[in-house]
Amino acid sequence: MESVRDLGPQFVDNPHEIVGHDGAYSIPLNEEALWFFGDTLIGKRVPGESLWYPNGKPVGPYDMSGKGLIKRMINNSGLILKDKTGKYGLRSYRYICDEKGNVRQLVPRLPDEHPDKYRIWCLHGCFLGDKVYLYYVKVKMVETGPLPVNFEVMGSGLAAGNRNDLQFERITYKGSTLFWKENEPRFGAAVLVDPIEEWVYVYGAIQDSRGVQRCYLARVRPDEIEKREKYAYLTSLKPQWSPNLGKAISIMSDMPNEMSVSFNEYLGCYLAVHSLNLTGKIVGRTAPNPWGPWTDPVVLYEVTVHREKPLPYPPLIYAGKEHPELSEKKGKVIYITYVEFEEYFPHLIEVALA
């Protein structure tokens, strides 16, 4: 890297008492961009107290609405970023609200999805024609685990909404809102639209039997994105594709369920950015094609966190990804976000590539 600049946590100064949210995927919408988040907390923080250990006890799997100083918890939310530049931080934005002016959930929960048991969390998406598509994961909350909030991923799905009102509906496949089930890659971790070849590439990660996170690749025609049966999966770097997911090959490893993939004009190739597991390192890989072959990871930034007193759970730094629409100088300068669980706002980093 030529230089790195830390621009700090973003969206902290908001008019809705939002005290944090994670995820932070962005989707260009012509001159604006949609940012899509996971669990969103509205209320106040207790000074000096962990957000996830109110009164010294872990919050566990339960909806935090009305507990302590948290007024409301939303499983996912979004905002419109009006000025697509990162150099001064992300300042010009408005949250997507209901008719009463309250921040609203974008991808809805179904009547049988109790907020103490199930959550709908954001993945990536794309803007095609007059429709916005958002991939998501459905998770089941569990009582025990190494973190103050623990869960099991049940699968991933797709929601569609009109650009004008951004009202989303979850698309069903064989009677389920999940396109891919718990034992299949969580497709939607990154989405790449190729307008020339007219393909939508959809990346998905899952942990293998040895505990290694591996990434797989699907593709679909833009006009068939809502049809689960039309997706094909990469089975060879030649490349070869098959509708049989069981034949899919892994194209890279050691990323969580969130990442970004874009064509970087400055580098003259595709650039993938992701957290390196939970090490605090955010890395980049390059490839001549959307499917690869991908290089080994190169560290773009390493997060360091200083605390006055240790936390009762392991450091959790995740959700590293690039936001290509913010890039400058044809991609020489890129902007990356990550989330540190206690800070719990997207943290923006500017990286000038060598």
N, C-alpha and C positions, 0 to 999 in steps of 0.2 A: 504494500500500500504506500501511496505517496503521503497521505495524511488522513487523520481520523479526527472527527469533532463530535463531542457529546452534546446533544441539544436537549437532553433531559426528558422527563415524563411529559406526555402530551395530553391535552383535553382536561387538565386538572382544573383550570379556571373556567367552569361551565355554569350555566344558569339553572341547572336542574338538581343541584346537590348530589351529583354523581360522585361517589368516592372511589370508584374504580371499576374497570372491566378489562377482560383480556381478549385473546383472539387477534383482533386488529388486522383483518384482511381488507384490502382495498380493490375496488373495481372501477375503472374509468367509465364515466358516463358523459361522453363528449367533453365539454369544457369543465365538468365537475367530476367528482369521484364519490362513490358510495363506500363508506367504511362500515364493516360488519363485525360485531363483537360477540363474545360469549357472555357468561354470567355478569350482570350489571347490577351494582349495589348503589342504592340511593339513600342518603341520610347523612350521618356524621361519623367520623372516626373518634375513638377515645384516645387522647394524646398519650403516647408512651405504651399503648397496648396493641398487641398483634391484632390485625383485622380478623384473623381466623381463630383467635383464642380469647374471646370475650370472657372477662372474669376468670381468666386462666384456664378455661376449658375449651377443647376443640369444638368447632361448630358442628362437625359430623355431617351426615347426609341431608340435613333438613333445610328447607326453604328458610332463608334468614329474614323474610319480611316480618316487621314488627318486633324483632328481637334486638334488645339493647338499643343502640342509636340508629340502627338500620331500619328505615321506614318501609323500604320495598326492595325486592329482589326480582330481576327480570332475567330469564334464561338467555336471551339474546337481544341485541339492540343495534341501532345503526345511526349514522349521521351522514350528512352531505358536506363534503369538503369543497369549498367554492374556489379556493386559490391553490392550484396544484403546483406548489413549490414547497421545498423543505428547508431552504437555507435559513429562514428566520423562525423555524418551528411551525407547527400547524395551528394557525390562528383563526382563519376565516371559515367557520363551520356552523351548522345547525343540526341539532338532533332531530330525528324523525319522531314525531309526536302524534297523539290522537287528537280528536276534536276539542278536548279540554286542555290541551297543551302539555299533557304528561307524556314522557318518553314511553314508547310502546314496543312490544315484542314484535319482531319482524316475521320470523318463522313461527307460526302458532303451535301451541300445545293442543293435543286432542283431548276430548272430555275424559278419557280413561287414563290420562297421563298425570297422575297426582304430582304436584310440585315437590313433595318430600321423597318421591321415588324415582322420577324420571326428569331428565333435562334435555333440551335441544340446543346443541352448541354449534357455533359457526365453523365452517370450513371456507373454501374459496368459492368463486363463481365467475360469471361473465355476463356481458351485455350483448344481446343479439337482436337486431331489429328494434322492436319497441318493447322487448321483454328483458327482464333481469332474472338471472338464474343464480340461486344460492344453494350450494351443497352444505350439508350439515351432518353431524353425528347425533345419534340418540344414545344416551347413556343411562344406566341404571345405577342409582346411588347405593353404596354399601356402607355398613356400620364400621368395619374395621379396616386398617391398612396403615402404611407408613406416614401418611400425610393427614392434616386436619380435615381434609375433604377427600373421600375415596369413592371410586366408581368403576364400573365395568362398561365397556363400549358394546352396544348391541348391534351396531351397524351404521351405515351412512345412507343418506337419501338426497333428494333434490326438491327444491321449492321454486315456483315460478311466480313472478309478479310483473305488473305493468310498470313502465318507467314513470308514468304520470303520478300514480298514487302510491306505488311501492307497497301494495297490499299483496301478500304472498299466500299461496296455497301449496301444500305438500302434494307431490305427485305420487300416485300409487302404482304398484306393480304386483300383480297376482294377489291383490287384496291387502298388500302391506305398503306402508309409506317408506319402507327401507328397500332401496335398490340392491344393496349389498349387506349381507348378514354378518354376524359377529365373528365368524371364522374366515371372512374374506377381507381383502384390503379395504381401508376406509377411503374409497375414492372421493376426490374433491379436496384433498390436501393442497393441491395446486392445480390451476386451470390455465392452459395456454391456447389461445385462439390463433390459428393460422389462416388469415383471410385469403391468401393466395392459393394454397392447396385445398382450402375449404374443409379443414378438419378442426375439431375441438379435442385437444389432448387433455386427459384428466389423470392426475397422478394420485396414487393411494398407497398408504403404508400400513404394515401390520407386523407384529412380532412373530418370528419363526420359533421353532421348537427349542432352539438354543438361547432364546431370549434376545435375539438381534432384530432390531427394527429394519425392515426391508421395504423398498419402494417398487411399485409396479405401475404400469402405464396402460391406460385404455384410450381409445379414440372413438369419435362418433361424428357424423355429419351434423352441422349446425341445425338443420331443420328436423333432425331426428333425436335431438338431445333429451327429449322427454320420454323416449322409448327405450327402456332398459334393455330390451332384446336386441337393439341395434348397436350396442357397444361391442367393440372388438378389443382384444388384449394382445400386447406385444409378446410374441413367443420366440423371437430371434432378432438379433441386431442387424439382420440383412437389409431391411426389416421384414418380418413376417407377422401376420396378425391372425387371430382366431377368435370366434365367438365363445370358445371354451376357456373360461377363466382358469380352469385347472392346469392348463398348459402354459400359463403366463410365466415369464422369467423376471427375476429381480434386476433392476437397473442401477441401484445404489443402496447404501445401507447407513445405519446410525443416525437417521433423522427421526424426530418425533412425528406426530400426526399433522404437523403444520410446516409449510415451506413455500417457496416461490420459484417459478421458472419463467424466464423471459429471454427474448433475443436482445443481446447487448451489442449495439452498433459499434461502439468503441473497441470492444474486444473482437468483434467479428464472429461471434459464436453465441450459443445459448449459455445462460448463467443460471445456476440453481443456488439458492441461498437457504440455509436452515441452521437451526441450533444443532450442535453436535451432541446428541443425546441430552443429558442434563449437566454437562461439564461447565457450562457458562461460556463456552466458545461458540461463536457464530462463524460459519464457514461458507465458502463458495466453491462451486465445482463448475467446470465448463465442458461443453460437448458441441460437436459440429451439427448435431441433429437433436430434435426434441427427445429422442429415445436414447441418445448416447453415441458412442461410448463416453461415459462420464469420467473425468479425472478424479484423482484422490482429492479429499477436501483440503482447502487452504484457509487458514484462519484469517478472517477479516477483522474481527474484534473479539476481545475477551472481557467479559463482564466481571468486575470486582465489586463486592458489596462489603461495606464496613458497618459493623453494628456495635453498639455499646454493650449489649448483652446477647448471648447466643439464643437462637430460637429452639423451641422443643421439637423441631422437625428438620430434615435435611434441606439445604439451600435448593430452591426451585426456580431455575431460570430457563425459560422456554419460549416458544412461539417466534423464534427468529425468522425473519423473512424480509425480502426487498419489496419496495413499492415503486415499480418501474416508471409509473406516470410522473413521479417526482424527480426523476433523474435529470442531470444536466450534462452539457458537453457531450452529447450523443452516448451517454452512459459511462463516461469517465468518472463522473461524480454520481454516486448512488446513495439512496436513503434506505435505511434498515430499521425495523422495530424489533424489540423483544419485550418480554414481560418478566419481571421479577415478582414473585407471588406476594410479597409483603407490600411492595410499592403499588402494584396492581393497576398500573396505567401503562399503555404502550410507551416505551422509552425509545426515543429517536436518535439514531446515529448517522452522521454523514461520513461516507468513505470516498476518498479520491483514489482511484486505482492508479497503479504505476503505469 
